[in-house]
Amino acid sequence: MEPLVLSIDQGTTGSRAFLFDAGGRVVSQAYREFRQYFPRPGWVEHDANEILAGVRRVVAEALPDRRSWAKIGAIGIANQRETLVLWDAHTGKPVHRAIVWQCRRTSDLCAALRRRVPASVVRRRTGLVLDPYFSGTKVRWMLDHVPGLRARVSRGD
């Protein structure tokens, strides 16, 4: 039995699944878009539950029958990387919509940090430039703006 490869591409506007045969040919594929939320200019959010449901659906659509599951030899996943979702440790539910990689809501926070901490220090400690693209300031934003989140975090929730 030749193994199949399942590839999941979780992109910025949709979820896609491909099933490849041993020769790299596409056996099947499925795609599903999900909603983009723009609560303010420059802000971009996704519903993490909608993304998860979409991934489950495209995987089910790409696997034509139950026997396909047994043939899978590997699974590859590509994702949005710097999109941030925080999950409740007990319920497994997201605590807020995902803050998408292209969201600029933390631009002011980044500017304030640049005035207090030299860019070279941030780069040396993190390997990154100080930019709203990265997750650190998104976590800070959630802690500061999602009611009760800071207390939930301190309890380990």
N, C-alpha and C positions, 0 to 999 in steps of 0.2 A: 504494500500500500504506500503510494507516494504521499508524503506529508503536504499539507496545505499551510499557507501563512495567512493569518488574519491581520490586517492592518487597519488601525483606527486612527483617523485624522480628525482631532477635535480642534476645529478652527475658530476664527473670530466670528463668523456668521453662520456656521453650520457644522454638522457632524457627518462624517463620511466613513464608511467601512468598505474595505476591499478584501476579497478572498483571492489569493494567488496560488497557482499550482507550482510544482517543483521547477518548472521551466520559466517561472516569472510571468506567466500569462494570467490575465484577469479572468477568474472563473465567474465571479459575480461582484456586484457593488451596489451600494445604496447611499442615499444622501438625504439629509433633512436639515432645513434651515431652522434657526430659532430666533426669537424676538430680541431686538436690541432696545435697550431703555436709555433715554437721554433726559434724565431728570432736570438738568440745567445745561446751559451751553458749556461745552468742553468736558462734560461728565458722560461716561459710558458705563452701563451696567448690564449684566446678564442674570437670568434666573438659573441658579445652579441645579435646581430640581428639573427644570426643563431640559437643560443640557444632558443630565444623567438619563432622563427618559428618552431623549433623542438618540443617545449613544446606544442604549439598550435596543431601541427599535431598529436602527440601521444595522447593528450586528445581527439581530434576528432576521432581517430582510436579506442580508448578504449570505447567510448560511441557509441554503435552500431546504435542507432537511436535517433531521437529528443525526444522521450518519456523518454529516459534514463535521460536526463537533469532534467526533472521535478521530478524524483525520488531521486535525490541527496540530502541527508540530511546533509552531511559534506564533507569538502575538507581538506586534509592534505598535507602539502608541506615540503619536505626535500630538502635542497640546499647545496651548497659548502661552505657556511659560509664565510670564509675569502678571497674568490675571490672578487676582487674589480672591479666595473663598475661605472663610473661617467657618468651621463646623462645630456644633455642640458635641462634646465628647460623649454625652450620654444618649442623646436622641439621634445623632448622625445627621441632623438637619442643619442647613446653613443658617448662620445668625443674621445674615444680611445678604442682599444681592451681591453677586460677584462684582468686584471693581476691575474693569477690563484694562488690559495693558496700555491702551491708548488714552485712558482717562487722565485728565489734567487737573483733577480736583486738589491735588497736593502741591501744586506749583508754588503757592505762597509759603507753605511749610518748607519746601526745598530752598526757596530764596532766603528764608529766615535762618535756616541751618547753615547755608553758605556764608552768611554774615558772621556766624558764631564759630564755625569750625572750618579750618582751611581745607580746601578741596583735596590737597595732598594727603591729609590725615584720613579723610573718608576713603580715598582711593587705596591707601596703604592697608587700612583695616578691613575693607570689604572687597577690594578689587574692582569696585564700580564707581561710576560718577554719580553725583547726587542729582537724581532726576525722577520726576513723578512716574516714569515708566516702571521703575523697580518697586518691589513689594513693601519695603520697609516703611515708607511713609504712608502707604495704604493701610498697613496694620495700625499705625498711629492714628490715622483718620478714623478708622472704625472704633478704636478704643475711646476716642474723644467724642464721637458722634452717635454711636449706637447705644441707646439707653440701657444701662445695667451691664453692659459688656465687660467693662473693666472689673467689676465685682465678680462676674462669672468666671473670668480668666483667673483671678486671684484664688478662686475656690477650686480651680482645676477643671472647670466645666467646658 
